[in-house]
Amino acid sequence: MADSSAIDNALVTKLGSDSALLTLCPNGAYMDEAPAGMTSFVIVSLADQADAQKFGGRAFEDALYQVEARIRSDVATANAIARAAEVRIEALLEDQPLTVSGYAWMTTHRESRIRLVEVDDADTSIRWYRRGGNYRLLMSPV
């Protein structure tokens, strides 16, 4: 049986291995949370997921991922970097195949965009520029 976590890992690996995105977000890409002390990174979170069934198993997995660059305000030109990272994330994901062992890619597309400024919980003088999107990813077990 195909391992759904392999989809998560492949998505994070794709984002975290792109040299252009790493130039903008040098701390890398992570599932759900980045290590403490990071200032420029990409976070991938599973926002929603449903399996479509067929006789004898799963026809496909339909997942909605929240994918966003997070740049701390003390990084020079943080807002511009976040905007550029959002553009790069879209170039990497929108209608681009994802290779995952045990799965066949069906589609990836953005359903909505994310643009927020968040006040840091620990230090209210720090802001986090958050940009990206909610991406629908459909994969079929092979």
Protein Blocks (a to p, Z undefined) as FASTA:
>chain_A
ZZfklmmmmmmmmmmmmmklmmmmmnbpcehiacehiabdcddddfbdcddddehiafbd
cddddddddddfklghklmmmmmmmmmmmmmmnopacddehiacfbdcdfbdcddddddf
klmkbccdddddddddddddZZ
